[in-house]
């Protein structure tokens, strides 16, 4: 069954350079009810400050869509 989760109901992280809402458990946000959907593990709504961003980091066996 699919569940609609409004933005304000999702996990939230706010840093000086990042404002992120997590649909599934990710990073510091953990909710066993929302661990992913089939092979999909991450859906984030990220707002990144201009001229900022994530440091270089690796991913294994993943496709990243932005």
mmCIF file of the N, C-alpha and C atoms, coordinates in Angstrom:
data_MODEL
# 
_entry.id   MODEL 
# 
loop_
_atom_site.group_PDB 
_atom_site.id 
_atom_site.type_symbol 
_atom_site.label_atom_id 
_atom_site.label_alt_id 
_atom_site.label_comp_id 
_atom_site.label_asym_id 
_atom_site.label_entity_id 
_atom_site.label_seq_id 
_atom_site.pdbx_PDB_ins_code 
_atom_site.Cartn_x 
_atom_site.Cartn_y 
_atom_site.Cartn_z 
_atom_site.occupancy 
_atom_site.B_iso_or_equiv 
_atom_site.pdbx_formal_charge 
_atom_site.auth_seq_id 
_atom_site.auth_comp_id 
_atom_site.auth_asym_id 
_atom_site.auth_atom_id 
_atom_site.pdbx_PDB_model_num 
ATOM 1   N N  . UNK A 1 1  ? 0.833  -1.174 0.000  1.00 0.00 ? 1  UNK A N  1 
ATOM 2   C CA . UNK A 1 1  ? 0.000  0.000  0.000  1.00 0.00 ? 1  UNK A CA 1 
ATOM 3   C C  . UNK A 1 1  ? 0.885  1.246  0.000  1.00 0.00 ? 1  UNK A C  1 
ATOM 4   N N  . UNK A 1 2  ? 0.539  2.217  -0.802 1.00 0.00 ? 2  UNK A N  1 
ATOM 5   C CA . UNK A 1 2  ? 1.261  3.480  -0.833 1.00 0.00 ? 2  UNK A CA 1 
ATOM 6   C C  . UNK A 1 2  ? 0.674  4.435  0.198  1.00 0.00 ? 2  UNK A C  1 
ATOM 7   N N  . UNK A 1 3  ? 1.542  5.205  0.819  1.00 0.00 ? 3  UNK A N  1 
ATOM 8   C CA . UNK A 1 3  ? 1.133  6.162  1.839  1.00 0.00 ? 3  UNK A CA 1 
ATOM 9   C C  . UNK A 1 3  ? 1.634  7.541  1.454  1.00 0.00 ? 3  UNK A C  1 
ATOM 10  N N  . UNK A 1 4  ? 0.757  8.513  1.460  1.00 0.00 ? 4  UNK A N  1 
ATOM 11  C CA . UNK A 1 4  ? 1.149  9.888  1.210  1.00 0.00 ? 4  UNK A CA 1 
ATOM 12  C C  . UNK A 1 4  ? 1.679  10.490 2.504  1.00 0.00 ? 4  UNK A C  1 
ATOM 13  N N  . UNK A 1 5  ? 2.921  10.981 2.459  1.00 0.00 ? 5  UNK A N  1 
ATOM 14  C CA . UNK A 1 5  ? 3.507  11.648 3.628  1.00 0.00 ? 5  UNK A CA 1 
ATOM 15  C C  . UNK A 1 5  ? 3.747  13.101 3.274  1.00 0.00 ? 5  UNK A C  1 
ATOM 16  N N  . UNK A 1 6  ? 3.100  13.980 3.994  1.00 0.00 ? 6  UNK A N  1 
ATOM 17  C CA . UNK A 1 6  ? 3.297  15.402 3.756  1.00 0.00 ? 6  UNK A CA 1 
ATOM 18  C C  . UNK A 1 6  ? 4.689  15.805 4.218  1.00 0.00 ? 6  UNK A C  1 
ATOM 19  N N  . UNK A 1 7  ? 5.198  16.881 3.628  1.00 0.00 ? 7  UNK A N  1 
ATOM 20  C CA . UNK A 1 7  ? 6.559  17.328 3.920  1.00 0.00 ? 7  UNK A CA 1 
ATOM 21  C C  . UNK A 1 7  ? 6.801  17.481 5.419  1.00 0.00 ? 7  UNK A C  1 
ATOM 22  N N  . UNK A 1 8  ? 5.870  18.088 6.111  1.00 0.00 ? 8  UNK A N  1 
ATOM 23  C CA . UNK A 1 8  ? 6.051  18.340 7.539  1.00 0.00 ? 8  UNK A CA 1 
ATOM 24  C C  . UNK A 1 8  ? 6.011  17.075 8.395  1.00 0.00 ? 8  UNK A C  1 
ATOM 25  N N  . UNK A 1 9  ? 5.615  15.936 7.816  1.00 0.00 ? 9  UNK A N  1 
ATOM 26  C CA . UNK A 1 9  ? 5.577  14.660 8.539  1.00 0.00 ? 9  UNK A CA 1 
ATOM 27  C C  . UNK A 1 9  ? 6.871  13.854 8.354  1.00 0.00 ? 9  UNK A C  1 
ATOM 28  N N  . UNK A 1 10 ? 7.724  14.288 7.446  1.00 0.00 ? 10 UNK A N  1 
ATOM 29  C CA . UNK A 1 10 ? 8.953  13.539 7.148  1.00 0.00 ? 10 UNK A CA 1 
ATOM 30  C C  . UNK A 1 10 ? 10.068 13.893 8.120  1.00 0.00 ? 10 UNK A C  1 
ATOM 31  N N  . UNK A 1 11 ? 11.122 13.090 8.075  1.00 0.00 ? 11 UNK A N  1 
ATOM 32  C CA . UNK A 1 11 ? 12.317 13.403 8.853  1.00 0.00 ? 11 UNK A CA 1 
ATOM 33  C C  . UNK A 1 11 ? 12.921 14.705 8.346  1.00 0.00 ? 11 UNK A C  1 
ATOM 34  N N  . UNK A 1 12 ? 13.512 15.478 9.241  1.00 0.00 ? 12 UNK A N  1 
ATOM 35  C CA . UNK A 1 12 ? 14.024 16.792 8.847  1.00 0.00 ? 12 UNK A CA 1 
ATOM 36  C C  . UNK A 1 12 ? 15.400 17.029 9.451  1.00 0.00 ? 12 UNK A C  1 
ATOM 37  N N  . UNK A 1 13 ? 16.314 17.549 8.630  1.00 0.00 ? 13 UNK A N  1 
ATOM 38  C CA . UNK A 1 13 ? 17.651 17.944 9.073  1.00 0.00 ? 13 UNK A CA 1 
ATOM 39  C C  . UNK A 1 13 ? 17.894 19.344 8.539  1.00 0.00 ? 13 UNK A C  1 
ATOM 40  N N  . UNK A 1 14 ? 18.317 20.251 9.421  1.00 0.00 ? 14 UNK A N  1 
ATOM 41  C CA . UNK A 1 14 ? 18.649 21.604 8.984  1.00 0.00 ? 14 UNK A CA 1 
ATOM 42  C C  . UNK A 1 14 ? 20.042 21.942 9.487  1.00 0.00 ? 14 UNK A C  1 
ATOM 43  N N  . UNK A 1 15 ? 20.945 22.181 8.538  1.00 0.00 ? 15 UNK A N  1 
ATOM 44  C CA . UNK A 1 15 ? 22.313 22.581 8.824  1.00 0.00 ? 15 UNK A CA 1 
ATOM 45  C C  . UNK A 1 15 ? 22.518 23.974 8.245  1.00 0.00 ? 15 UNK A C  1 
ATOM 46  N N  . UNK A 1 16 ? 23.671 24.548 8.442  1.00 0.00 ? 16 UNK A N  1 
ATOM 47  C CA . UNK A 1 16 ? 23.928 25.889 7.916  1.00 0.00 ? 16 UNK A CA 1 
ATOM 48  C C  . UNK A 1 16 ? 23.838 25.933 6.394  1.00 0.00 ? 16 UNK A C  1 
ATOM 49  N N  . UNK A 1 17 ? 24.143 24.828 5.716  1.00 0.00 ? 17 UNK A N  1 
ATOM 50  C CA . UNK A 1 17 ? 24.179 24.796 4.257  1.00 0.00 ? 17 UNK A CA 1 
ATOM 51  C C  . UNK A 1 17 ? 23.128 23.879 3.631  1.00 0.00 ? 17 UNK A C  1 
ATOM 52  N N  . UNK A 1 18 ? 22.360 23.151 4.481  1.00 0.00 ? 18 UNK A N  1 
ATOM 53  C CA . UNK A 1 18 ? 21.429 22.140 3.983  1.00 0.00 ? 18 UNK A CA 1 
ATOM 54  C C  . UNK A 1 18 ? 20.139 22.154 4.782  1.00 0.00 ? 18 UNK A C  1 
ATOM 55  N N  . UNK A 1 19 ? 19.021 22.116 4.068  1.00 0.00 ? 19 UNK A N  1 
ATOM 56  C CA . UNK A 1 19 ? 17.699 21.951 4.673  1.00 0.00 ? 19 UNK A CA 1 
ATOM 57  C C  . UNK A 1 19 ? 17.072 20.769 3.952  1.00 0.00 ? 19 UNK A C  1 
ATOM 58  N N  . UNK A 1 20 ? 16.940 19.635 4.640  1.00 0.00 ? 20 UNK A N  1 
ATOM 59  C CA . UNK A 1 20 ? 16.580 18.385 3.979  1.00 0.00 ? 20 UNK A CA 1 
ATOM 60  C C  . UNK A 1 20 ? 15.423 17.690 4.690  1.00 0.00 ? 20 UNK A C  1 
ATOM 61  N N  . UNK A 1 21 ? 14.471 17.205 3.891  1.00 0.00 ? 21 UNK A N  1 
ATOM 62  C CA . UNK A 1 21 ? 13.362 16.396 4.387  1.00 0.00 ? 21 UNK A CA 1 
ATOM 63  C C  . UNK A 1 21 ? 13.515 14.992 3.820  1.00 0.00 ? 21 UNK A C  1 
ATOM 64  N N  . UNK A 1 22 ? 13.429 13.972 4.690  1.00 0.00 ? 22 UNK A N  1 
ATOM 65  C CA . UNK A 1 22 ? 13.652 12.577 4.306  1.00 0.00 ? 22 UNK A CA 1 
ATOM 66  C C  . UNK A 1 22 ? 12.338 11.807 4.292  1.00 0.00 ? 22 UNK A C  1 
ATOM 67  N N  . UNK A 1 23 ? 12.045 11.159 3.175  1.00 0.00 ? 23 UNK A N  1 
ATOM 68  C CA . UNK A 1 23 ? 10.843 10.324 3.084  1.00 0.00 ? 23 UNK A CA 1 
ATOM 69  C C  . UNK A 1 23 ? 11.045 8.982  3.786  1.00 0.00 ? 23 UNK A C  1 
ATOM 70  N N  . UNK A 1 24 ? 12.284 8.486  3.753  1.00 0.00 ? 24 UNK A N  1 
ATOM 71  C CA . UNK A 1 24 ? 12.617 7.208  4.384  1.00 0.00 ? 24 UNK A CA 1 
ATOM 72  C C  . UNK A 1 24 ? 13.747 7.427  5.390  1.00 0.00 ? 24 UNK A C  1 
ATOM 73  N N  . UNK A 1 25 ? 13.938 6.452  6.277  1.00 0.00 ? 25 UNK A N  1 
ATOM 74  C CA . UNK A 1 25 ? 15.036 6.529  7.234  1.00 0.00 ? 25 UNK A CA 1 
ATOM 75  C C  . UNK A 1 25 ? 16.338 6.801  6.490  1.00 0.00 ? 25 UNK A C  1 
ATOM 76  N N  . UNK A 1 26 ? 17.088 7.804  6.989  1.00 0.00 ? 26 UNK A N  1 
ATOM 77  C CA . UNK A 1 26 ? 18.307 8.221  6.298  1.00 0.00 ? 26 UNK A CA 1 
ATOM 78  C C  . UNK A 1 26 ? 19.154 9.039  7.255  1.00 0.00 ? 26 UNK A C  1 
ATOM 79  N N  . UNK A 1 27 ? 20.453 8.762  7.292  1.00 0.00 ? 27 UNK A N  1 
ATOM 80  C CA . UNK A 1 27 ? 21.357 9.528  8.156  1.00 0.00 ? 27 UNK A CA 1 
ATOM 81  C C  . UNK A 1 27 ? 20.920 9.458  9.612  1.00 0.00 ? 27 UNK A C  1 
ATOM 82  N N  . UNK A 1 28 ? 20.760 10.605 10.234 1.00 0.00 ? 28 UNK A N  1 
ATOM 83  C CA . UNK A 1 28 ? 20.367 10.687 11.644 1.00 0.00 ? 28 UNK A CA 1 
ATOM 84  C C  . UNK A 1 28 ? 18.887 10.377 11.869 1.00 0.00 ? 28 UNK A C  1 
ATOM 85  N N  . UNK A 1 29 ? 18.087 10.436 10.808 1.00 0.00 ? 29 UNK A N  1 
ATOM 86  C CA . UNK A 1 29 ? 16.642 10.182 10.927 1.00 0.00 ? 29 UNK A CA 1 
ATOM 87  C C  . UNK A 1 29 ? 16.372 8.695  10.782 1.00 0.00 ? 29 UNK A C  1 
ATOM 88  N N  . UNK A 1 30 ? 15.720 8.104  11.777 1.00 0.00 ? 30 UNK A N  1 
ATOM 89  C CA . UNK A 1 30 ? 15.371 6.690  11.721 1.00 0.00 ? 30 UNK A CA 1 
ATOM 90  C C  . UNK A 1 30 ? 13.930 6.500  12.159 1.00 0.00 ? 30 UNK A C  1 
ATOM 91  N N  . UNK A 1 31 ? 13.142 5.869  11.300 1.00 0.00 ? 31 UNK A N  1 
ATOM 92  C CA . UNK A 1 31 ? 11.776 5.493  11.619 1.00 0.00 ? 31 UNK A CA 1 
ATOM 93  C C  . UNK A 1 31 ? 11.546 4.125  10.992 1.00 0.00 ? 31 UNK A C  1 
ATOM 94  N N  . UNK A 1 32 ? 11.399 3.065  11.796 1.00 0.00 ? 32 UNK A N  1 
ATOM 95  C CA . UNK A 1 32 ? 11.277 1.714  11.246 1.00 0.00 ? 32 UNK A CA 1 
ATOM 96  C C  . UNK A 1 32 ? 10.056 1.530  10.345 1.00 0.00 ? 32 UNK A C  1 
ATOM 97  N N  . UNK A 1 33 ? 9.078  2.433  10.406 1.00 0.00 ? 33 UNK A N  1 
ATOM 98  C CA . UNK A 1 33 ? 7.907  2.336  9.523  1.00 0.00 ? 33 UNK A CA 1 
ATOM 99  C C  . UNK A 1 33 ? 8.236  2.757  8.099  1.00 0.00 ? 33 UNK A C  1 
ATOM 100 N N  . UNK A 1 34 ? 9.320  3.529  7.932  1.00 0.00 ? 34 UNK A N  1 
ATOM 101 C CA . UNK A 1 34 ? 9.681  4.069  6.621  1.00 0.00 ? 34 UNK A CA 1 
ATOM 102 C C  . UNK A 1 34 ? 11.143 3.756  6.318  1.00 0.00 ? 34 UNK A C  1 
ATOM 103 N N  . UNK A 1 35 ? 11.373 2.541  5.778  1.00 0.00 ? 35 UNK A N  1 
ATOM 104 C CA . UNK A 1 35 ? 12.733 2.090  5.499  1.00 0.00 ? 35 UNK A CA 1 
ATOM 105 C C  . UNK A 1 35 ? 13.053 2.061  4.012  1.00 0.00 ? 35 UNK A C  1 
ATOM 106 N N  . UNK A 1 36 ? 12.114 2.424  3.171  1.00 0.00 ? 36 UNK A N  1 
ATOM 107 C CA . UNK A 1 36 ? 12.327 2.404  1.733  1.00 0.00 ? 36 UNK A CA 1 
ATOM 108 C C  . UNK A 1 36 ? 11.125 1.790  1.044  1.00 0.00 ? 36 UNK A C  1 
ATOM 109 N N  . UNK A 1 37 ? 11.220 1.676  -0.270 1.00 0.00 ? 37 UNK A N  1 
ATOM 110 C CA . UNK A 1 37 ? 10.156 1.080  -1.065 1.00 0.00 ? 37 UNK A CA 1 
ATOM 111 C C  . UNK A 1 37 ? 10.819 0.221  -2.126 1.00 0.00 ? 37 UNK A C  1 
ATOM 112 N N  . UNK A 1 38 ? 10.673 -1.097 -2.021 1.00 0.00 ? 38 UNK A N  1 
ATOM 113 C CA . UNK A 1 38 ? 11.355 -2.050 -2.911 1.00 0.00 ? 38 UNK A CA 1 
ATOM 114 C C  . UNK A 1 38 ? 12.855 -1.726 -2.908 1.00 0.00 ? 38 UNK A C  1 
ATOM 115 N N  . UNK A 1 39 ? 13.454 -1.499 -4.066 1.00 0.00 ? 39 UNK A N  1 
ATOM 116 C CA . UNK A 1 39 ? 14.889 -1.190 -4.127 1.00 0.00 ? 39 UNK A CA 1 
ATOM 117 C C  . UNK A 1 39 ? 15.185 0.286  -3.859 1.00 0.00 ? 39 UNK A C  1 
ATOM 118 N N  . UNK A 1 40 ? 14.152 1.114  -3.793 1.00 0.00 ? 40 UNK A N  1 
ATOM 119 C CA . UNK A 1 40 ? 14.335 2.545  -3.547 1.00 0.00 ? 40 UNK A CA 1 
ATOM 120 C C  . UNK A 1 40 ? 14.584 2.781  -2.059 1.00 0.00 ? 40 UNK A C  1 
ATOM 121 N N  . UNK A 1 41 ? 15.704 3.397  -1.728 1.00 0.00 ? 41 UNK A N  1 
ATOM 122 C CA . UNK A 1 41 ? 16.089 3.583  -0.328 1.00 0.00 ? 41 UNK A CA 1 
ATOM 123 C C  . UNK A 1 41 ? 16.053 5.023  0.141  1.00 0.00 ? 41 UNK A C  1 
ATOM 124 N N  . UNK A 1 42 ? 16.191 5.981  -0.778 1.00 0.00 ? 42 UNK A N  1 
ATOM 125 C CA . UNK A 1 42 ? 16.287 7.379  -0.375 1.00 0.00 ? 42 UNK A CA 1 
ATOM 126 C C  . UNK A 1 42 ? 15.450 8.254  -1.308 1.00 0.00 ? 42 UNK A C  1 
ATOM 127 N N  . UNK A 1 43 ? 14.604 9.081  -0.740 1.00 0.00 ? 43 UNK A N  1 
ATOM 128 C CA . UNK A 1 43 ? 13.971 10.188 -1.451 1.00 0.00 ? 43 UNK A CA 1 
ATOM 129 C C  . UNK A 1 43 ? 14.067 11.378 -0.503 1.00 0.00 ? 43 UNK A C  1 
ATOM 130 N N  . UNK A 1 44 ? 14.931 12.306 -0.843 1.00 0.00 ? 44 UNK A N  1 
ATOM 131 C CA . UNK A 1 44 ? 15.106 13.505 -0.023 1.00 0.00 ? 44 UNK A CA 1 
ATOM 132 C C  . UNK A 1 44 ? 14.695 14.734 -0.818 1.00 0.00 ? 44 UNK A C  1 
ATOM 133 N N  . UNK A 1 45 ? 14.151 15.693 -0.121 1.00 0.00 ? 45 UNK A N  1 
ATOM 134 C CA . UNK A 1 45 ? 13.898 17.021 -0.685 1.00 0.00 ? 45 UNK A CA 1 
ATOM 135 C C  . UNK A 1 45 ? 14.961 17.918 -0.071 1.00 0.00 ? 45 UNK A C  1 
ATOM 136 N N  . UNK A 1 46 ? 16.048 18.162 -0.816 1.00 0.00 ? 46 UNK A N  1 
ATOM 137 C CA . UNK A 1 46 ? 17.202 18.902 -0.303 1.00 0.00 ? 46 UNK A CA 1 
ATOM 138 C C  . UNK A 1 46 ? 17.237 20.321 -0.860 1.00 0.00 ? 46 UNK A C  1 
ATOM 139 N N  . UNK A 1 47 ? 17.405 21.271 0.013  1.00 0.00 ? 47 UNK A N  1 
ATOM 140 C CA . UNK A 1 47 ? 17.660 22.669 -0.359 1.00 0.00 ? 47 UNK A CA 1 
ATOM 141 C C  . UNK A 1 47 ? 19.084 22.970 0.096  1.00 0.00 ? 47 UNK A C  1 
ATOM 142 N N  . UNK A 1 48 ? 19.954 23.259 -0.873 1.00 0.00 ? 48 UNK A N  1 
ATOM 143 C CA . UNK A 1 48 ? 21.371 23.452 -0.580 1.00 0.00 ? 48 UNK A CA 1 
ATOM 144 C C  . UNK A 1 48 ? 21.742 24.904 -0.841 1.00 0.00 ? 48 UNK A C  1 
ATOM 145 N N  . UNK A 1 49 ? 22.454 25.508 0.120  1.00 0.00 ? 49 UNK A N  1 
ATOM 146 C CA . UNK A 1 49 ? 22.879 26.900 -0.022 1.00 0.00 ? 49 UNK A CA 1 
ATOM 147 C C  . UNK A 1 49 ? 23.792 27.047 -1.233 1.00 0.00 ? 49 UNK A C  1 
ATOM 148 N N  . UNK A 1 50 ? 23.626 28.098 -2.014 1.00 0.00 ? 50 UNK A N  1 
ATOM 149 C CA . UNK A 1 50 ? 24.501 28.315 -3.175 1.00 0.00 ? 50 UNK A CA 1 
ATOM 150 C C  . UNK A 1 50 ? 25.979 28.290 -2.777 1.00 0.00 ? 50 UNK A C  1 
ATOM 151 N N  . UNK A 1 51 ? 26.794 27.736 -3.639 1.00 0.00 ? 51 UNK A N  1 
ATOM 152 C CA . UNK A 1 51 ? 28.248 27.595 -3.429 1.00 0.00 ? 51 UNK A CA 1 
ATOM 153 C C  . UNK A 1 51 ? 28.577 26.680 -2.260 1.00 0.00 ? 51 UNK A C  1 
ATOM 154 N N  . UNK A 1 52 ? 27.639 25.864 -1.852 1.00 0.00 ? 52 UNK A N  1 
ATOM 155 C CA . UNK A 1 52 ? 27.874 24.883 -0.785 1.00 0.00 ? 52 UNK A CA 1 
ATOM 156 C C  . UNK A 1 52 ? 27.503 23.520 -1.357 1.00 0.00 ? 52 UNK A C  1 
ATOM 157 N N  . UNK A 1 53 ? 27.575 22.509 -0.552 1.00 0.00 ? 53 UNK A N  1 
ATOM 158 C CA . UNK A 1 53 ? 27.156 21.185 -1.010 1.00 0.00 ? 53 UNK A CA 1 
ATOM 159 C C  . UNK A 1 53 ? 27.828 20.087 -0.240 1.00 0.00 ? 53 UNK A C  1 
ATOM 160 N N  . UNK A 1 54 ? 27.574 18.882 -0.674 1.00 0.00 ? 54 UNK A N  1 
ATOM 161 C CA . UNK A 1 54 ? 28.100 17.696 -0.024 1.00 0.00 ? 54 UNK A CA 1 
ATOM 162 C C  . UNK A 1 54 ? 29.572 17.518 -0.373 1.00 0.00 ? 54 UNK A C  1 
ATOM 163 N N  . UNK A 1 55 ? 30.406 17.135 0.581  1.00 0.00 ? 55 UNK A N  1 
ATOM 164 C CA . UNK A 1 55 ? 31.786 16.813 0.234  1.00 0.00 ? 55 UNK A CA 1 
ATOM 165 C C  . UNK A 1 55 ? 31.813 15.539 -0.626 1.00 0.00 ? 55 UNK A C  1 
ATOM 166 N N  . UNK A 1 56 ? 32.896 15.318 -1.329 1.00 0.00 ? 56 UNK A N  1 
ATOM 167 C CA . UNK A 1 56 ? 33.032 14.122 -2.144 1.00 0.00 ? 56 UNK A CA 1 
ATOM 168 C C  . UNK A 1 56 ? 32.874 12.889 -1.266 1.00 0.00 ? 56 UNK A C  1 
ATOM 169 N N  . UNK A 1 57 ? 32.019 11.984 -1.704 1.00 0.00 ? 57 UNK A N  1 
ATOM 170 C CA . UNK A 1 57 ? 31.808 10.731 -0.977 1.00 0.00 ? 57 UNK A CA 1 
ATOM 171 C C  . UNK A 1 57 ? 31.345 9.670  -1.967 1.00 0.00 ? 57 UNK A C  1 
ATOM 172 N N  . UNK A 1 58 ? 31.642 8.432  -1.660 1.00 0.00 ? 58 UNK A N  1 
ATOM 173 C CA . UNK A 1 58 ? 31.333 7.330  -2.578 1.00 0.00 ? 58 UNK A CA 1 
ATOM 174 C C  . UNK A 1 58 ? 29.983 6.701  -2.334 1.00 0.00 ? 58 UNK A C  1 
ATOM 175 N N  . UNK A 1 59 ? 29.466 6.094  -3.382 1.00 0.00 ? 59 UNK A N  1 
ATOM 176 C CA . UNK A 1 59 ? 28.244 5.291  -3.293 1.00 0.00 ? 59 UNK A CA 1 
ATOM 177 C C  . UNK A 1 59 ? 28.536 3.997  -4.035 1.00 0.00 ? 59 UNK A C  1 
ATOM 178 N N  . UNK A 1 60 ? 28.033 2.897  -3.505 1.00 0.00 ? 60 UNK A N  1 
ATOM 179 C CA . UNK A 1 60 ? 28.219 1.607  -4.142 1.00 0.00 ? 60 UNK A CA 1 
ATOM 180 C C  . UNK A 1 60 ? 26.866 1.032  -4.549 1.00 0.00 ? 60 UNK A C  1 
ATOM 181 N N  . UNK A 1 61 ? 26.757 0.563  -5.762 1.00 0.00 ? 61 UNK A N  1 
ATOM 182 C CA . UNK A 1 61 ? 25.538 -0.087 -6.259 1.00 0.00 ? 61 UNK A CA 1 
ATOM 183 C C  . UNK A 1 61 ? 24.325 0.829  -6.158 1.00 0.00 ? 61 UNK A C  1 
ATOM 184 N N  . UNK A 1 62 ? 24.483 2.088  -6.539 1.00 0.00 ? 62 UNK A N  1 
ATOM 185 C CA . UNK A 1 62 ? 23.391 3.054  -6.484 1.00 0.00 ? 62 UNK A CA 1 
ATOM 186 C C  . UNK A 1 62 ? 23.307 3.868  -7.764 1.00 0.00 ? 62 UNK A C  1 
ATOM 187 N N  . UNK A 1 63 ? 22.124 4.316  -8.066 1.00 0.00 ? 63 UNK A N  1 
ATOM 188 C CA . UNK A 1 63 ? 21.888 5.307  -9.105 1.00 0.00 ? 63 UNK A CA 1 
ATOM 189 C C  . UNK A 1 63 ? 21.427 6.562  -8.383 1.00 0.00 ? 63 UNK A C  1 
ATOM 190 N N  . UNK A 1 64 ? 21.975 7.702  -8.726 1.00 0.00 ? 64 UNK A N  1 
ATOM 191 C CA . UNK A 1 64 ? 21.627 8.963  -8.082 1.00 0.00 ? 64 UNK A CA 1 
ATOM 192 C C  . UNK A 1 64 ? 20.983 9.855  -9.132 1.00 0.00 ? 64 UNK A C  1 
ATOM 193 N N  . UNK A 1 65 ? 19.789 10.350 -8.835 1.00 0.00 ? 65 UNK A N  1 
ATOM 194 C CA . UNK A 1 65 ? 19.052 11.223 -9.733 1.00 0.00 ? 65 UNK A CA 1 
ATOM 195 C C  . UNK A 1 65 ? 18.865 12.551 -9.016 1.00 0.00 ? 65 UNK A C  1 
ATOM 196 N N  . UNK A 1 66 ? 19.220 13.626 -9.706 1.00 0.00 ? 66 UNK A N  1 
ATOM 197 C CA . UNK A 1 66 ? 19.043 14.950 -9.093 1.00 0.00 ? 66 UNK A CA 1 
ATOM 198 C C  . UNK A 1 66 ? 18.153 15.797 -9.957 1.00 0.00 ? 66 UNK A C  1 
# 
